[in-house]
Amino acid sequence: MNQHARLKALSSFLMAQRAKRTPEEAGLAPGPRRRTPGLRREEVAQLAGVSPTWYTWLEQGRDIKVSASVLEAVSSALRLDPDERKYLFALALETGAGTTALREETARINPPLRRILDELRTCPTIISDRHCHIVGWNEAAAHVFMDFELIPEQRRNMIALLFERKEFRRLAGNWEHFVSGFLAIFRAYYGQYVDDDWYDSFLRDMIAAYPDFNPLWEKSRVSAAPEVLIEFRHAKAGKMLFHLTSLQLQGNNDLRCSIYTPAPDSPTESKLKRLMDKEQQGHEPELP
């Protein structure tokens, strides 16, 4: 991202994190009634041991010098978790992973990984790259979500599909909760690859195309591997509960494996098996 976009992202992130923290959490007296939730800028500055003016400039996205030690103090004052801290450092110090373009082999799933996908028969699984572009999936994912083979390869971006396709909006019992996990991952990538202009271009396109995207993006958290319980309302199989586990794959292509594991003590796995078996036989499964 360019300098202006980076500083704007830094400003938005700091304001959002400050709004989440209460004086009580920080060990401060509540004081008089507040017009807005969260800590005041001067309170964050006090907790971090910096001047109110310097912190104000930092939060306003001014181009000022920052050090790792001061950012550590700000991270502590805002009680950032490891992913949020990494995001702050990347934006403030421009310590991203560079602008190396995604290589052509990123869109190729090697035989061992294909074998793993196939073995996860009752766990819908999607492989995506650092742009959240879908490069692989298994049969279970095609049955629960959609057959991604029917989507042109250049349009298989998971973030875009979540907003574009009505199937996803109908599928998730809580669509915003479903989307939040992917946006958390996307924001982590956004901070990691601060020099990649693709992200800013993609965000501009999404904001222009989908009015409900920007509010969700602005309040999205940062998480490299969110673990969430998701309820689906499948048109053919009914209610299904999955735990989402996101794993980073080792290698040079920065691929991610998102595995939806059927929730224990639920009929999800048996429903999925019936759905897959009957659709293979060309019959419509009956809702339980």
C-alpha positions in Angstrom: 0.0 0.0 0.0 1.2 3.6 -0.6 2.2 5.9 2.2 -1.2 7.6 2.5 -3.1 4.3 2.7 -0.7 2.9 5.2 -1.0 5.9 7.6 -4.7 5.9 7.1 -4.9 2.2 8.0 -2.7 2.9 11.1 -5.0 5.7 12.2 -8.2 3.7 11.8 -6.7 0.8 13.7 -5.5 2.8 16.7 -8.8 4.6 17.0 -10.7 1.3 16.9 -8.5 -0.3 19.5 -8.7 2.7 21.8 -12.5 2.6 21.6 -12.5 -1.0 22.8 -10.7 -0.3 26.1 -12.3 1.1 29.2 -10.6 3.1 31.9 -11.5 0.3 34.4 -9.6 -2.2 32.3 -6.6 0.1 32.3 -6.7 0.7 36.0 -7.9 4.3 35.6 -10.7 6.1 37.3 -13.8 6.4 35.1 -13.9 10.2 35.5 -16.7 12.4 34.2 -19.2 11.2 31.6 -17.6 10.4 28.3 -19.0 11.4 24.9 -17.5 8.4 23.2 -16.7 4.9 24.5 -13.2 3.8 25.3 -10.0 5.6 26.4 -9.1 9.1 25.6 -6.0 9.8 23.6 -4.3 11.4 26.6 -5.0 8.3 28.7 -3.4 6.1 26.1 -0.4 8.4 26.1 -0.2 8.3 29.9 -0.3 4.5 30.0 2.3 4.3 27.2 4.6 6.9 28.8 4.6 9.2 25.8 3.4 12.8 25.3 -0.2 13.3 24.4 0.8 15.4 21.4 3.0 12.6 20.0 0.3 10.0 20.5 -2.3 12.3 18.9 0.0 12.7 15.8 0.5 8.9 15.6 -3.3 8.3 15.8 -3.9 11.0 13.2 -1.7 9.2 10.8 1.0 11.8 10.6 4.3 10.8 9.1 6.4 10.8 12.3 9.3 8.8 13.5 8.5 5.8 15.8 10.6 3.2 17.5 10.0 -0.4 18.4 10.2 0.3 22.1 7.5 3.1 22.0 5.3 0.8 19.9 5.7 -1.9 22.5 4.5 0.6 25.1 1.5 1.6 22.9 0.7 -2.1 22.4 0.7 -2.7 26.1 -1.5 0.4 26.8 -4.0 -0.8 24.3 -3.7 -4.5 25.4 -3.1 -5.7 21.9 -2.9 -9.5 21.3 0.1 -10.9 19.3 -1.7 -10.6 15.9 -2.8 -7.0 16.6 0.7 -6.1 17.8 2.2 -7.5 14.6 -0.3 -5.5 12.6 0.6 -2.3 14.4 4.3 -2.8 13.9 3.9 -3.6 10.2 1.9 -0.4 9.6 4.0 1.9 11.8 7.4 0.6 10.8 6.7 -0.6 7.3 8.0 -4.1 8.2 5.8 -6.0 5.8 6.9 -9.0 3.7 7.5 -6.9 0.6 5.9 -6.8 -2.8 7.0 -10.2 -4.2 4.2 -11.1 -6.6 2.3 -14.3 -6.2 3.9 -16.9 -8.4 2.1 -19.0 -10.9 2.6 -22.1 -8.9 0.5 -20.6 -6.1 -2.6 -21.7 -8.0 -1.4 -25.3 -8.1 -2.1 -27.9 -5.5 0.6 -30.5 -5.3 -0.3 -34.2 -5.0 0.4 -34.6 -1.3 -1.8 -31.6 -0.5 -4.5 -32.9 -2.8 -4.3 -36.2 -0.9 -4.9 -34.4 2.4 -7.9 -32.6 0.9 -9.4 -35.8 -0.3 -8.8 -37.5 3.1 -10.8 -34.8 4.9 -14.0 -36.3 3.5 -16.4 -34.9 6.1 -14.5 -31.7 6.8 -15.2 -29.0 4.1 -11.7 -27.6 3.4 -10.6 -24.6 1.3 -7.0 -23.6 0.3 -6.4 -19.9 -0.4 -3.5 -17.7 -1.0 -2.5 -14.4 0.7 -5.0 -12.5 -1.4 -7.7 -14.9 -0.1 -8.0 -16.3 -3.6 -9.3 -19.9 -3.6 -6.8 -22.2 -5.2 -8.1 -25.6 -4.0 -11.0 -27.3 -2.2 -12.3 -30.7 -1.5 -15.6 -32.5 -2.3 -17.1 -31.6 1.1 -16.6 -27.9 0.5 -18.2 -28.1 -2.9 -21.3 -29.7 -1.3 -21.6 -27.3 1.7 -20.6 -24.1 0.0 -20.7 -24.3 -3.8 -18.9 -26.0 -6.6 -16.1 -23.5 -7.1 -15.2 -25.1 -10.4 -18.3 -23.3 -11.8 -16.8 -19.9 -10.8 -14.2 -18.4 -13.3 -10.8 -18.8 -11.8 -10.1 -15.1 -11.7 -13.3 -14.5 -9.6 -12.6 -17.1 -7.0 -11.7 -14.6 -4.2 -13.3 -15.7 -1.0 -13.8 -12.2 0.4 -15.5 -11.1 -2.8 -17.7 -14.2 -3.0 -18.9 -13.7 0.5 -20.5 -10.4 -0.5 -21.3 -11.2 -4.1 -23.0 -14.6 -4.0 -26.5 -15.0 -2.4 -25.7 -18.6 -1.6 -23.2 -17.5 1.1 -25.6 -14.9 2.5 -28.4 -17.6 2.8 -26.0 -20.3 4.1 -24.7 -18.6 7.2 -27.0 -18.5 10.2 -25.1 -15.3 11.2 -23.6 -14.0 8.0 -21.7 -11.1 9.7 -20.1 -13.5 12.1 -19.2 -15.8 9.2 -17.6 -12.9 7.3 -15.8 -11.5 10.3 -13.4 -14.5 10.5 -12.3 -14.1 6.9 -11.9 -10.3 7.3 -9.7 -10.9 10.4 -7.5 -13.1 8.2 -7.5 -10.6 5.4 -6.6 -7.7 7.7 -3.6 -9.8 9.0 -2.4 -10.2 5.5 -3.0 -6.5 4.8 -0.6 -5.6 7.6 1.9 -8.3 6.6 2.2 -7.1 3.0 2.2 -3.3 3.5 4.0 -2.8 0.2 1.5 -4.7 -1.9 -0.7 -2.2 -3.7 -3.1 -5.0 -4.7 -4.8 -4.8 -1.3 -5.7 -1.1 -1.6 -7.1 -1.6 -5.1 -9.2 -4.6 -3.9 -10.5 -2.7 -0.9 -11.5 0.3 -3.1 -13.4 -2.1 -5.5 -15.2 -3.8 -2.6 -16.2 -0.5 -0.9 -17.6 0.8 -4.2 -19.4 -2.4 -5.1 -20.9 -3.4 -1.7 -22.3 -0.8 0.7 -22.2 -3.3 3.7 -18.5 -4.1 3.2 -16.9 -1.0 4.6 -18.7 -1.0 8.0 -17.6 -4.6 8.5 -14.1 -4.0 7.3 -13.7 -0.9 9.6 -14.7 -2.9 12.7 -12.9 -6.1 11.7 -10.3 -7.5 14.1 -6.8 -8.9 13.3 -6.2 -12.6 13.5 -3.9 -14.8 11.5 -5.9 -17.9 12.6 -9.3 -17.3 14.1 -11.1 -20.2 15.6 -14.9 -19.8 15.5 -18.1 -21.9 15.7 -20.3 -21.3 12.6 -23.9 -22.2 12.1 -25.0 -23.0 8.5 -28.5 -23.3 7.3 -28.0 -25.5 4.3 -30.8 -25.6 1.8 -30.7 -29.4 1.5 -29.2 -30.6 4.8 -30.7 -28.1 7.3 -28.8 -26.8 10.3 -25.1 -27.7 10.4 -22.5 -26.6 13.0 -18.8 -26.3 12.1 -15.6 -25.3 13.9 -13.4 -23.2 11.7 -9.7 -23.9 12.1 -7.3 -21.9 9.9 -3.8 -23.3 9.3 -0.8 -21.7 7.6 0.9 -24.1 5.2 4.7 -24.2 5.2 6.4 -23.3 2.0 7.1 -20.3 -0.2 3.6 -19.7 -1.5 1.9 -18.5 1.7 -1.1 -20.8 1.4 -3.8 -21.1 4.1 -5.9 -24.2 4.8 -9.4 -23.4 6.3 -10.9 -26.5 7.7 -14.6 -26.7 8.8 -14.8 -29.6 11.3 -18.3 -30.8 12.2 -19.2 -29.9 15.8 -19.1 -32.8 18.2 -22.4 -33.8 19.8 -24.2 -32.6 16.7 -25.7 -34.5 13.7 -23.6 -32.3 11.3 -21.3 -35.1 10.2 -24.0 -37.6 9.5 -26.0 -34.9 7.6 -23.0 -34.1 5.5 -22.4 -37.8 4.7 -26.0 -38.2 3.6 -25.9 -35.1 1.5 -22.8 -36.2 -0.3 -24.0 -39.8 -0.8 -27.4 -38.8 -2.1 -26.1 -36.1 -4.4 -23.6 -38.6 -5.9 -26.5 -40.9 -6.5 -28.5 -38.1 -8.1 -31.2 -37.9 -5.4 -32.2 -35.0 -3.3 -31.5 -35.6 0.4 -34.4 -35.2 2.8 -34.2 -32.7 5.6 -34.2 -34.4 9.0 
